[in-house]
Amino acid sequence: MTENVPAATGQGQGGAAGQRGSSLPSTEREGRDVAATERADMVEKEESGLSRLHPLTVGFNKLTMMRQFGLLIGLAASIALGLAVVLWSQKETYRPLMNSANSYSANEVIEVLQANRIDFDIDPASGVVLVRQSDLHQARLAIAGAGLSDDQTVGYELLDQDQPLGTSQFMENARYLRSLEGELARTVSSVNQVRTARVHLAIPERSVFVRDRREPGASVFVDLFAGAEMDPDSVKAIRNLVASSIPELSPENVSIVDQRGRLLSDQTENPEEELTNRQFEYTQRVEQNLVNRINSILSPVVGTDNFRAEVSADVDFTKVEQAEELYNPDLIALRSEQTINEERVGEAEGGVPGALTNQPPGAAEAPEEAAAEGGQQNQPPTTSRSEATRNYEVDRTLSYTQFQQGRLRRLTVAVVVDNLSQTNPETGEVETEEWSEEDLQRMRLLVQDAVGYDPSRGDSINVVNSTFRADDAPMEEPAWYTQPWFWNIAKQILAGLFVLVLVFGVLRPALRNLLSRGAEEQESEEDALASLDVDEDAITDDKVTLSTVEEYQLPGPSESFERQLDALRGLIAEDPGRVALVLKRWVMSND
């Protein structure tokens, strides 16, 4: 591409012109020199402006519009991703401050955290308050110290509130019922296994008619702690507690449900199952008591960890009532005796029964005369009888026996003893040896006396010597790569590696591509400018000559405008690329 550059007057091809120009006036010659100097300064400024352009800018300008937009978007996304990774590596882990089951007031919790200068965050999805893991325990202690409670139950304090004028009887009853439910819920929540509780009461209105009377009812919902279970005794206690708090409420009308939808009150309605559970618990207590006795008697002898003992107790829960009546025929006792002695005297002879016999007696005679006369008569007959009745009682024994429930029917005891460990004084090593039969027999006697051995019951006690298996290796500490500090460092390292990969794998190749394009463009432009070898001596006052492969003579400043325009048109037609390059440099120049 040709470029119209001024040149100083010199020798060469334009020698004739120089000679011709020498005949011009000096004033005109000086004006032409000034114009040539100004054009040289302009070309120098254009070249210096182009040289100040960075190759990166040149390469970026060589891209198409779509590629430029894509490159800018990619660079912005890479920078944003790198910043996000760096922030992620520096961000601490946040944990929920409260359990989802807690119902603390979020405003009160935030006020406490701000007062204690504890950083917090709020989950936008669930609204849960989050704190740093390092501040978790401090935040919970601060909440507990502030006296915050998750108990939102309203009790009798509801009755202390002022009631507006004109409150109906229905509203008063509803407020009283609500306060009563709250107090019962607080009481039930005091049970160890219960986290929170709610109570619903169904108390019908009183009626003067007996046939219209309905029994009240109650429903209790309990939220148990994780892993906690309510035994039948606790359920029964809650039922009786609620029933005793409401007039005319029977425990059968109280239903208890846990958070998993199980009807706990149904467990107490089966007396047979309840009895079986109690018998099983009693058997376990008996066995554990006997095991504790064995442990206390053998621990000083063989060591705490050198034996194991188990007891199986056969407990008789049969309820037996026995009545017994025994007779002893060899032992006879006089219980009662009745004796009758009877003596009867006969009468004298009398007359014939009839009227004569009913005559009054005759005149009385003196005793002496009567005796004299009677001595001659016969005495009346006499009769005597003796009778005795004796009652003897046979010896009889009556016994009424009621056997106690939970009576031991049989005991089975098993004891295994580890080998005897002794230290060898010569080598200093621990050696083991089996216990002798005498030692085992002595241990067996100790166990018999400890558990109350009774051969009549068929009790069985076995003491065996056996080698114990060595305990497994103690639990190792968590590996170093599972510690929190390791993951914090790993996050930093991974973030740094990611940024390095992003810079050297994405940004650097893209920038290098742009730089290479800009450098190639500048080199091509410099080569094009270098091809324009301007000879100052070849320029005359009226013509400018470019020394190229084909020499073109351009009109000088003194030529007419039409002549200069025709010359430029011919130059553009011959080499339009160079003309476009010159125009581009003019446009991109700072001046």
C-alpha positions in Angstrom: 0.0 0.0 0.0 1.4 3.4 -0.9 1.4 6.2 1.5 1.7 9.9 0.7 4.6 10.9 2.9 6.6 14.1 2.5 10.3 13.9 1.9 13.2 16.4 2.0 14.6 17.6 -1.2 17.6 15.5 -2.3 19.5 13.9 -5.2 18.6 10.9 -7.2 15.9 10.4 -9.8 14.5 13.8 -9.1 17.8 15.5 -9.9 16.4 17.3 -12.9 13.5 18.5 -10.9 15.8 19.6 -8.2 17.7 21.7 -10.7 14.5 23.0 -11.9 13.3 23.8 -8.5 16.5 25.7 -7.7 15.5 28.4 -10.0 12.3 29.1 -8.0 12.2 32.0 -5.6 13.5 31.4 -2.1 10.1 32.2 -0.4 8.3 29.5 -2.3 11.1 27.0 -1.5 10.8 27.8 2.2 7.0 27.2 2.2 7.4 23.8 0.5 10.0 22.8 3.1 7.7 23.7 6.0 4.8 21.7 4.4 7.1 18.7 4.0 8.3 19.0 7.6 4.6 19.1 8.8 3.8 15.9 6.9 6.8 14.1 8.3 5.7 15.0 11.8 2.2 13.7 11.1 3.5 10.4 9.9 5.7 10.1 12.9 2.8 10.8 15.2 0.7 8.1 13.4 3.4 5.5 13.8 3.9 6.4 17.5 0.1 6.1 18.1 0.0 2.7 16.5 2.9 1.5 18.4 1.2 2.4 21.7 -1.6 0.0 21.0 -1.3 -3.3 23.0 -1.2 -6.5 21.0 -4.0 -7.8 23.1 -6.2 -4.9 22.0 -5.2 -5.5 18.4 -6.0 -9.2 18.6 -9.3 -8.5 20.3 -10.3 -6.1 17.6 -9.5 -8.7 15.0 -12.2 -10.9 16.4 -15.8 -10.9 15.1 -18.5 -9.3 17.2 -20.0 -12.6 18.3 -16.6 -13.9 19.4 -15.9 -10.7 21.3 -19.1 -11.1 23.2 -18.5 -14.8 23.9 -14.9 -14.0 25.1 -16.2 -11.3 27.4 -18.9 -13.5 28.8 -16.4 -16.4 29.3 -14.0 -14.1 31.1 -16.7 -12.7 33.4 -18.0 -16.2 34.2 -14.5 -17.5 34.9 -13.7 -14.6 37.3 -17.1 -15.0 39.0 -16.6 -18.7 39.4 -13.1 -18.2 40.8 -14.3 -15.6 43.3 -17.1 -18.0 44.3 -14.7 -20.8 44.9 -12.4 -18.6 47.0 -15.3 -17.4 49.1 -16.5 -20.9 49.5 -13.1 -22.0 50.7 -13.0 -19.2 53.3 -16.6 -19.5 54.4 -17.1 -21.4 57.7 -19.7 -24.2 58.1 -23.0 -23.0 59.5 -25.2 -25.2 61.6 -28.8 -24.9 62.7 -28.9 -23.3 66.1 -32.2 -24.9 67.1 -33.9 -28.2 66.4 -36.9 -28.2 64.1 -39.0 -29.3 67.0 -38.1 -26.2 69.1 -40.5 -23.3 68.8 -38.4 -20.4 70.0 -39.3 -17.0 68.9 -36.9 -16.0 66.1 -36.9 -12.3 67.0 -35.9 -13.1 70.6 -33.1 -15.5 69.4 -31.7 -12.9 67.0 -31.7 -10.3 69.8 -29.8 -12.6 72.1 -27.2 -13.4 69.3 -26.7 -9.7 68.5 -26.3 -8.9 72.2 -23.6 -11.5 72.5 -22.0 -10.5 69.1 -22.4 -13.9 67.6 -22.6 -13.9 63.8 -25.6 -15.7 62.4 -27.4 -16.3 59.1 -30.9 -17.2 58.2 -31.7 -20.0 55.7 -33.9 -18.4 53.0 -35.7 -21.7 52.3 -36.7 -22.7 55.9 -36.1 -19.6 57.9 -33.9 -21.5 60.4 -31.3 -19.5 62.3 -27.8 -20.6 61.4 -24.6 -20.0 63.3 -21.0 -20.9 62.8 -20.0 -24.3 64.0 -17.4 -22.9 66.2 -20.0 -20.6 67.9 -22.8 -23.2 68.2 -22.3 -24.1 71.8 -21.7 -20.5 72.9 -24.9 -19.5 71.1 -27.0 -22.2 72.8 -25.6 -21.3 76.2 -26.4 -17.7 75.5 -30.0 -18.6 74.7 -30.3 -20.7 77.8 -28.8 -18.0 79.9 -31.2 -15.4 78.5 -34.1 -17.5 79.9 -35.7 -18.2 76.5 -38.0 -21.2 76.5 -39.6 -23.0 73.6 -42.7 -23.6 75.8 -45.5 -21.6 74.1 -48.2 -23.3 76.2 -50.6 -20.9 78.0 -51.8 -21.9 81.4 -53.6 -20.3 84.3 -52.0 -17.0 83.4 -54.6 -16.6 80.7 -57.1 -16.1 83.4 -55.1 -13.2 84.8 -55.7 -11.2 81.6 -58.3 -8.5 81.7 -61.5 -9.5 80.0 -63.4 -7.0 78.0 -66.8 -5.8 79.1 -69.6 -7.9 77.8 -67.6 -11.2 77.5 -70.1 -14.1 77.1 -70.3 -17.1 79.3 -69.1 -19.2 76.3 -65.9 -17.3 76.0 -65.2 -17.5 79.7 -65.7 -21.3 79.6 -63.5 -21.6 76.6 -60.8 -19.5 78.2 -60.9 -21.6 81.4 -60.8 -24.8 79.3 -57.8 -23.6 77.4 -56.0 -22.6 80.5 -56.7 -26.1 82.0 -55.4 -27.8 78.9 -52.2 -25.8 79.1 -51.6 -26.6 82.7 -52.1 -30.3 82.1 -49.8 -30.2 79.1 -47.1 -28.6 81.2 -47.5 -31.2 83.8 -47.3 -34.1 81.3 -44.2 -32.5 79.7 -42.4 -32.8 83.0 -42.2 -36.6 82.5 -38.6 -37.6 81.6 -39.4 -39.2 78.3 -41.8 -36.5 77.1 -40.4 -33.4 75.2 -43.7 -31.6 74.7 -47.3 -32.5 75.2 -50.7 -31.2 74.2 -54.0 -32.0 76.0 -57.5 -31.7 74.5 -60.4 -31.9 76.8 -64.0 -32.8 75.9 -66.1 -31.7 78.8 -69.9 -31.8 78.1 -72.3 -29.3 79.6 -74.0 -30.3 82.8 -77.6 -31.4 82.5 -80.2 -31.8 85.2 -81.6 -34.9 83.5 -79.8 -38.1 84.3 -80.4 -39.7 81.0 -78.8 -36.8 79.2 -75.6 -36.9 81.2 -72.5 -37.6 79.1 -69.1 -38.6 80.4 -66.1 -36.3 79.7 -63.1 -37.4 77.7 -59.5 -36.3 77.2 -56.8 -36.8 74.5 -53.1 -36.4 75.2 -50.5 -36.0 72.5 -46.9 -36.6 73.6 -43.8 -35.8 71.6 -41.1 -38.1 73.0 -37.4 -37.6 72.9 -35.4 -39.4 70.2 -35.0 -43.0 71.2 -37.2 -42.7 74.3 -40.1 -45.2 74.9 -42.9 -45.0 77.4 -43.4 -48.0 79.5 -47.0 -49.1 80.5 -46.5 -47.7 84.0 -45.8 -44.2 82.7 -48.7 -44.3 80.4 -51.0 -45.5 83.2 -49.6 -42.7 85.4 -50.4 -40.0 82.8 -53.9 -41.4 82.3 -54.6 -41.3 86.0 -53.1 -37.9 86.3 -55.4 -36.4 83.6 -58.4 -38.3 84.9 -57.9 -37.1 88.4 -57.7 -33.4 87.2 -61.1 -33.5 85.6 -64.3 -34.1 87.5 -66.1 -37.4 86.6 -63.4 -38.3 84.1 -62.4 -42.0 84.2 -59.0 -43.2 83.1 -60.6 -45.4 80.4 -61.8 -42.2 78.6 -58.2 -40.8 78.3 -56.4 -41.6 75.1 -52.6 -41.1 74.7 -50.9 -40.9 71.3 -47.3 -40.3 70.5 -45.7 -38.5 67.5 -45.5 -41.7 65.5 -49.3 -42.2 65.7 -49.2 -45.1 68.2 -52.0 -45.4 70.7 -50.1 -45.8 73.9 -53.2 -46.1 76.1 -54.1 -49.3 74.4 -51.1 -51.0 76.0 -52.6 -50.9 79.4 -55.9 -52.4 78.5 -54.6 -55.9 78.3 -54.1 -57.2 81.9 -52.7 -60.5 80.8 -49.9 -58.8 78.8 -49.2 -56.4 81.6 -49.0 -59.3 84.0 -46.6 -61.1 81.7 -44.3 -58.1 81.4 -44.3 -57.7 85.2 -43.3 -61.3 85.7 -40.6 -61.0 83.1 -39.2 -57.9 84.8 -39.3 -59.7 88.2 -37.4 -62.6 86.8 -34.7 -60.3 85.4 -34.4 -58.6 88.7 -33.9 -61.9 90.5 -31.3 -63.1 88.0 -29.4 -59.8 88.2 -29.4 -59.9 91.9 -27.9 -63.3 92.0 -25.3 -62.3 89.4 -24.3 -59.4 91.5 -23.8 -61.7 94.5 -21.5 -64.0 92.4 -19.5 -61.0 91.2 -19.1 -59.6 94.7 -17.8 -63.0 96.0 -15.5 -63.9 93.1 -14.0 -60.5 92.1 -11.5 -60.5 95.0 -10.5 -64.0 94.2 -10.0 -64.1 90.5 -10.2 -60.5 89.5 -13.0 -58.4 88.0 -12.3 -59.2 84.3 -11.3 -62.8 84.8 -14.7 -64.4 85.0 -18.2 -64.3 83.7 -21.3 -65.5 85.5 -24.9 -65.9 84.3 -27.9 -67.1 86.2 -31.1 -68.6 84.9 -33.9 -68.6 87.4 -37.1 -70.6 87.1 -39.7 -68.6 88.9 -43.1 -70.0 89.8 -45.8 -67.4 89.5 -48.6 -69.9 90.1 -51.0 -68.8 92.8 -51.9 -71.8 95.0 -54.2 -72.0 97.9 -54.3 -75.3 99.8 -56.7 -76.4 102.6 -55.8 -79.6 104.5 -57.6 -81.6 107.3 -55.7 -84.4 109.0 -57.0 -87.0 111.6 -54.8 -88.9 114.0 -56.5 -92.2 115.0 -53.9 -92.9 117.6 -54.6 -89.9 119.6 -58.1 -89.9 121.2 -59.4 -87.3 123.6 -62.5 -87.3 125.8 -64.5 -84.4 124.7 -67.7 -84.8 126.9 -69.2 -87.2 129.4 -72.8 -87.6 130.7 -73.7 -89.9 133.7 -77.3 -90.8 134.8 -78.1 -92.7 138.1 -81.8 -93.6 138.6 -83.5 -95.4 141.6 -87.2 -96.1 141.7 -89.3 -97.4 144.7 -92.5 -99.5 144.1 -95.9 -98.6 145.6 -98.2 -100.8 148.0 -101.1 -102.9 146.9 -104.3 -100.9 146.3 -108.0 -101.6 145.8 -109.9 -102.3 142.8 -109.9 -99.3 140.6 -113.3 -97.7 140.7 -115.5 -95.6 142.9 -114.2 -97.2 146.1 -110.7 -96.2 145.4 -111.7 -92.6 145.2 -112.8 -92.6 148.8 -110.9 -90.2 151.1 -108.4 -91.7 153.4 -109.4 -92.9 156.8 -108.5 -91.4 160.1 -104.9 -91.0 160.9 -103.3 -93.2 163.5 -100.4 -92.6 165.8 -97.0 -93.6 164.6 -96.5 -96.1 167.2 -99.7 -97.8 166.4 -98.9 -97.6 162.7 -95.5 -99.0 163.1 -96.9 -101.9 165.1 -99.4 -102.7 162.6 -97.0 -102.1 159.6 -94.4 -104.3 160.9 -96.4 -107.1 160.0 -96.8 -105.9 156.3 -94.4 -106.5 153.2 -91.9 -103.7 151.9 -92.5 -102.1 148.4 -90.1 -103.1 145.6 -87.3 -100.7 144.5 -85.6 -100.3 141.0 -82.2 -98.6 140.3 -80.5 -97.7 136.9 -77.2 -96.1 136.0 -76.4 -94.7 132.5 -73.1 -92.9 131.3 -72.6 -91.2 127.9 -69.0 -90.3 126.9 -68.0 -88.5 123.6 -64.4 -89.0 122.4 -62.8 -86.7 119.7 -60.3 -88.0 117.1 -57.3 -85.7 116.6 -57.8 -83.5 113.5 -55.5 -81.0 112.0 -56.8 -78.2 109.7 -54.3 -76.2 107.6 -54.8 -73.5 105.0 -51.8 -72.7 102.8 -51.4 -69.9 100.2 -48.1 -70.2 98.3 -46.3 -66.9 97.6 -46.1 -65.9 93.9 -42.6 -65.6 92.5 -41.2 -68.6 94.2 -38.0 -70.1 92.9 -38.4 -73.5 91.5 -34.9 -74.0 90.2 -31.7 -72.2 89.7 -29.1 -72.8 87.0 -25.8 -71.0 87.4 -22.9 -71.0 84.9 -19.5 -69.5 85.8 -16.5 -69.5 83.4 -13.1 -68.5 84.8 -10.1 -67.4 82.8 -6.7 -69.0 83.2 -4.6 -67.9 86.1 -2.0 -65.3 85.0 1.3 -65.1 86.8 4.5 -63.2 86.1 7.7 -65.3 85.6 10.3 -63.8 87.9 13.1 -65.0 85.7 11.9 -63.7 82.3 9.5 -61.1 83.5 6.8 -62.3 81.1 3.2 -63.0 82.0 2.4 -66.7 81.9 -1.0 -68.4 82.1 -1.9 -71.7 83.6 -5.2 -73.5 84.3 -6.8 -73.5 87.7 -6.6 -76.7 89.7 -9.6 -78.8 90.5 -9.4 -77.8 94.1 -9.5 -74.1 93.3 -12.5 -74.7 91.0 -14.3 -76.7 93.7 -13.7 -73.9 96.2 -15.1 -71.4 93.8 -18.1 -73.6 93.3 -18.8 -73.7 97.0 -18.6 -70.0 97.2 -21.1 -69.7 94.4 -23.4 -72.2 96.0 -23.5 -70.2 99.2 -23.9 -66.9 97.4 -27.0 -67.9 95.4 -28.6 -70.1 98.1 -28.0 -73.5 96.5 -30.8 -76.0 97.3 -30.3 -79.5 95.9 -34.0 -80.4 96.7 -35.0 -78.0 94.0 -32.7 -79.5 91.5 -30.3 -76.5 91.3 -27.4 -76.8 89.0 -24.1 -74.9 89.4 -21.1 -75.3 87.0 -17.8 -73.6 87.3 -15.5 -74.1 84.3 -12.0 -73.0 83.5 -11.4 -71.7 80.0 -9.1 -69.4 78.2 -10.6 -66.0 77.4 -10.2 -64.6 74.0 -8.1 -61.5 73.8 -10.1 -58.3 73.5 -10.2 -56.7 70.1 -7.8 -53.9 69.4 -9.0 -50.7 71.0 -10.9 -48.3 68.8 -8.5 -46.2 66.9 -8.8 -42.5 66.8 -10.4 -41.1 63.7 -8.0 -40.7 60.8 -6.3 -37.4 60.3 -8.0 -36.9 57.0 -11.4 -37.1 58.6 -10.7 -34.2 61.1 -12.4 -30.9 60.5 -9.1 -29.0 60.3 -8.0 -31.2 57.4 -11.1 -30.4 55.4 -10.7 -26.7 56.1 -7.1 -26.9 54.7 -8.3 -29.1 51.8 -10.9 -26.5 50.9 -8.2 -23.8 50.8 -5.9 -26.0 48.6 -8.7 -27.1 46.3 -9.8 -23.5 45.9 -6.2 -22.5 45.0 -5.8 -25.3 42.6 -9.1 -24.4 40.9 -8.1 -20.8 40.5 -4.7 -21.9 39.1 -6.4 -24.2 36.6 -8.9 -21.4 35.7 -6.1 -18.9 35.1 -3.5 -21.1 33.4 -6.0 -23.4 31.6 -8.7 -20.9 30.5 -7.6 -17.3 30.8 -4.0 -17.6 29.9 -4.6 -19.5 26.6 -7.3 -17.0 25.6 -5.1 -14.0 26.3 -2.2 -15.7 24.6 -4.3 -16.3 21.5 -5.3 -12.6 21.5 -1.7 -11.5 22.0 -0.4 -13.8 19.2 -3.1 -12.3 16.8 -2.1 -8.8 17.8 1.6 -9.5 17.4 1.0 -11.0 14.0 -1.1 -8.0 13.0 1.6 -5.6 14.1 4.3 -7.5 12.4 2.4 -7.5 9.1 1.8 -3.8 9.5 5.4 -3.1 10.3 6.4 -5.2 7.2 4.0 -3.2 5.1 5.5 0.1 6.4 9.0 -1.2 6.0 8.2 -2.0 2.3 7.5 1.7 1.8 11.1 2.7 1.4 11.0 6.5 1.1 14.0 8.2 -0.4 14.2 11.8 0.6 16.4 12.7 -2.3 13.9 11.3 -4.8 11.3 13.9 -3.9 11.3 17.1 -5.9 9.4 20.2 -5.3 6.6 19.3 -7.6 6.6 15.4 -7.5 6.9 12.7 -4.8 8.4 9.3 -5.8 7.9 6.0 -3.9 10.6 3.4 -4.4 8.7 0.2 -4.7 8.8 -2.6 -7.1 7.0 -0.4 -9.5 7.8 3.2 -9.0 4.8 5.6 -8.8 5.3 9.3 -9.2 2.8 11.3 -7.1 2.1 14.9 -7.9 3.7 17.5 -5.7 2.0 20.1 -3.6 2.1 22.6 -6.4 0.1 20.3 -8.7 -3.6 20.9 -9.1 -6.2 19.2 -7.0 -7.5 17.2 -10.0 -4.0 15.9 -10.7 -3.5 14.8 -7.1 -6.9 13.2 -7.0 -6.2 11.2 -10.2 -2.9 10.1 -8.8 -4.6 8.8 -5.6 -7.3 7.0 -7.6 -4.6 5.3 -9.6 -2.7 4.4 -6.4 -5.9 2.9 -4.8 -6.6 0.9 -7.9 -3.1 -0.5 -8.1 -2.6 -1.4 -4.3 -5.9 -0.9 -2.3 -4.6 -2.9 0.7 -1.9 -0.5 1.6 -4.3 2.4 1.2 -6.7 0.8 3.6 -3.9 0.2 6.1 -2.9 3.8 6.0 -6.5 4.9 6.5 -6.9 2.5 9.4 -3.9 3.9 11.1 -5.2 7.4 10.7 -8.5 6.4 12.3 -6.8 4.5 15.2 -4.3 7.3 15.9 -4.8 9.5 19.0 -4.4 12.7 17.1 
